[in-house]
Amino acid sequence: MKRKLICRSRFAIFAVALLVSSVLIVRAQSTSTDPLKSYTTCKVPGDLKIKEVTRRNATNNYREVETDSGKQRVSVVAGYRVMFAYPDLPYYFANVKIEQSDPDSYVADKEILINQLKHYSSIKEAHPMIFEDKKMLNDFEHYGMDRDKIDVGDQVGIHVLFYDPAHLVVTIYFLNQSKAAFFNNRRYEDIKDYRKIRDDFLNSYSECLKRVAGEAKHSRPPTSTWSGLAISLVLC
């Protein structure tokens, strides 16, 4: 009698584990077929909103970038573009590219993309881009470059976040905000204001990306638990 009760308890535990694992397997399969989609849901506090999400549909698995050594290729096995804007402004605030590198090319890709930033920051201009070297930001390697003045060119800053475990590359283009727009209510009027908004965005956004990366990492069903339960049922 006692053995029957033990077996029934084990069977109940097995049934619950089966249900939970089924959910985890479905989630894991969804993540494996489109590993970057969950990253596109990351938002930031305040009134800055996601206005557009576009999946990369290029037929090739690379893109070309400019460095001091000329044009070089970096691998792209999957990618999305996410556009951020304020609801009361007719233009975008940031253009974010979320990409995954080929695992075999990731280290080389990272070096090329860092060299790309260094290349553009070395170009002689009245208000050049100023390179910012590596620092850690919510488990991401962060590199960037910004102008020392707003309203020059299309972009006021470009920042790249690398996450090694997922071979993830997130490039954020901060766009200049037009003064000419009707009923303009742009959020920064000088470089000091821009830097504060930029830092707030990078901190909040990378925190969300880290959370999504952690969830993806732990979405795999625990096979060791399955094995133990199966052995227990056999012994019954």
Residue, then its C-alpha position, 0 to 999 in steps of 0.5 A: m500500500k505504501r509503495k502504491l502511494i509513493c508511485r502515485s505521488r511520483f506519477a503526479i510529480f511527473a505529470v506536473a513536470l511534463l506540463v511545465s516542460s512542454v511549455l518550456i520546450v515550446r518557448a525554447q523552440s520559438t526562441s531557437t527559430d527566431p532568437l532575436k524577436s524577444y529583444t525587440t520588445c525592450k522599452v525604456p521608461g518615459d514617453l519614448k516609444i517603439k514606432e517600428v520593428t522590421r525583421r532583416n530579410a537580406t539574402n546574404n548573411y553579412r554586411e559591409v562596414e568601412t574601416d581604416s583597412g577599407k571595406q570589411r564584412v561582418s557576419v549577420v545570421a539574423g537581425y531586426r531594426v527597431m525605431f524609437a520616437y517621441p509621440d509628439l515629434p514627426y521624426y525618430f530619436a534612435n535607430v537600433k539594429i539588433e543582430q546576431s553574428d555567426p559564432d565562428s566569426y563573432v570575435a573577428d566581427k567584434e574587432i571589425l565593428i570597433n575598428q569601424l567606430k575608430h575609423y569614423s572618429s578619426i575623420k577630420e571634421a569641424h565637429p568630429m565624432i569622439f571615440e569612447d573605448k570599452k566599458m561594461l554596461n549591464d553585462f554588455e561590452h559598450y563602445g561608442m562615439d559622439r559629436d561634441k555638438i548637436d545639429v551636425g549631420d544626421q547622427v549625433g552619436i553611434h553606440v555598440l553593445f556586445y553580448d558574447p554568450a549570445h553573439l549579440v551585436v546591438t548598434i544604436y544610432f542616435l539621430n539629430q532632432s530637427k529644429a525646423a519641424f512644425f510645433n517642435n518640441r525636441r528633447y535636447e537643445d545642446i550637447k549636455d542635454y543630449r548626453k543625459i538622454r543618451d545615458d538614460f536610454l543606454n542604461s535602461y535599454s541595456e538593462c532590458l536586453k540583459r533581462v531578455a538574454g537571461e530569460a533566453k538562457h534559462s528557457r531550456p528544459p532541465t534534462s537531469t530532472w527528467s531522467g531522475l523522474a523517469i528512473s523513479l517511475v521505472l522502479c515503481 
